[in-house]
Amino acid sequence: MSEHKLATNALHAGHDTNHTQGTRAVPIYQSTSYVFNDTDHAANLFSLAELGFIYTRLNNPTNQVLQERLAAIEGGIGAVVFASGTAAISTGLMTLLKAGDHIVASSSLYGGTFNLLNVTLPRLGITTTFVDASDPSNFGKAVQDNTRAFFVESLGNPKLDVLDLKGISKEAKAAQVPFIVDNTVATPGLLNPIEHGANLVIHSLTKYINGNGTALGGAIIDAGTFDWTNGKFPEFTEPSAGYHGLVYSEALGAAAFTFKLILEGLRDFGGALSPTNAFQIIQGLETLPVRIKQHSESALALAQWLQDREEVAWVNYPGLKGNKYYELAQEYLPDGQSGLVTFGVKGGFEAAKKLTDATRIFSLLANIGDTKSLIIHPASTTHQQLTEEEQASAGVTQDLIRLSVGLENLNDLKADLEQAFQAI
Ligand SMILES: Cc1ncc(COP(=O)(O)O)c(C=O)c1O
């Protein structure tokens, strides 16, 4: 299926109806485990002499469809799904890294990821240097002998900075480390980071891919392009104590990381996606290409409208002419810049809080990428635990409001914001 275009892959990739009794929809295989033909068959599955399903923590036929579909639309050789975007990130990093290793990351990251890199992983001996990602050379400058990964968001949440992925991927190549790109906000409907040099792509499927706010999920898509035998990753080239001496790079070649993620990452950390959630996410993924176009169009129109409001101090949307990231957005996101818009309200922290309290269609909640419009004031909520300096480098100011523009009628959304402005 991967030779097909996005909209076709989003509907069909990974599902062979001959394997599902002809069901046109992907079935939910709600089973924890799978009957072996006999003990030899079981032994072959465990030793990888034969591939098949063993236990749903490792894989499941519904999840497998989602994995193949995500790999097809991102242009990877394989994908692994997880219980949430956070499970994907933490399991991915824990599978790749060990105590003593170092990450170079963009300082503009989702607050939860920032906290994982800034507080939790250092407790386990894995440290991160955060850099201003607007200049790719900052990544190269921060490289140490023990650096083993670069981590960025293609469209930062909530800073909405569009990164020069090609420039950063060159720096990653020079440092011989995998370039990991969280593509949650941009989505594969608008951007494929692998085309620009990413080695691993991460998604919170909870957001635009599911799209309806009904299920958490996460994924890692492996481009299959990283050379694990370059001397920096002995866990891939030496017999694995964690999997009866398997040498991943020899046995699995380009798919070494994907298999390590399943065989050790999911086995040991257990962040498996429920097949029912995989089913929900597949329903969403099928319409992603049409939805993300409309999200982007409405977000741009609303950003333009906000620019003309006297209550508004500033508006940030990479599709706005004059925006700091406009040129990069035209290069990397020419078909739309997704559904997030941020703006500052005159009156600062208190006025921003009041406005978010006053909307009726925009729901005040901590999520993005729903069909329904959402609003939040990050400084008092999602980014509350960060210092003011950390908030600033993540692009969060006291007056900032983040909108996740949904699929409602645009005039209704404007009217909702209009009445909220009047309320403050
Ligand atoms: C860019 C980005 N990555 C990862 C995550 C984490 O995903 P999840 O909430 O599915 O754990 C989020 C959540 O907001 C996000 O915005």
The ligand as an SDF file (V2000), in Angstrom:
LIG
                    3D

 16 16  0  0  0  0  0  0  0  0999 V2000
    3.5160   17.4340   20.9460 C   0  0  0  0  0  0  0  0  0  0  0  0
    3.0540   16.4260   21.9650 C   0  0  0  0  0  0  0  0  0  0  0  0
    3.7420   15.2900   22.1210 N   0  0  0  0  0  0  0  0  0  0  0  0
    3.3750   14.3610   23.0310 C   0  0  0  0  0  0  0  0  0  0  0  0
    2.2810   14.5490   23.8410 C   0  0  0  0  0  0  0  0  0  0  0  0
    1.9170   13.4930   24.8430 C   0  0  0  0  0  0  0  0  0  0  0  0
    0.8820   12.7130   24.3470 O   0  0  0  0  0  0  0  0  0  0  0  0
   -0.1790   11.9280   25.2800 P   0  0  0  0  0  0  0  0  0  0  0  0
   -1.0120   12.9640   25.9460 O   0  0  0  0  0  0  0  0  0  0  0  0
   -0.9140   11.0800   24.2940 O   0  0  0  0  0  0  0  0  0  0  0  0
    0.6130   11.1370   26.2750 O   0  0  0  0  0  0  0  0  0  0  0  0
    1.5230   15.7090   23.7030 C   0  0  0  0  0  0  0  0  0  0  0  0
    0.3500   15.9330   24.5790 C   0  0  0  0  0  0  0  0  0  0  0  0
   -0.1940   16.9950   24.6730 O   0  0  0  0  0  0  0  0  0  0  0  0
    1.9240   16.6830   22.7460 C   0  0  0  0  0  0  0  0  0  0  0  0
    1.2400   17.8190   22.5820 O   0  0  0  0  0  0  0  0  0  0  0  0
  1  2  1  0
  2  3  1  0
  2 15  2  0
  3  4  2  0
  4  5  1  0
  5  6  1  0
  5 12  2  0
  6  7  1  0
  7  8  1  0
  8  9  2  0
  8 10  1  0
  8 11  1  0
 12 13  1  0
 12 15  1  0
 13 14  2  0
 15 16  1  0
M  END
$$$$
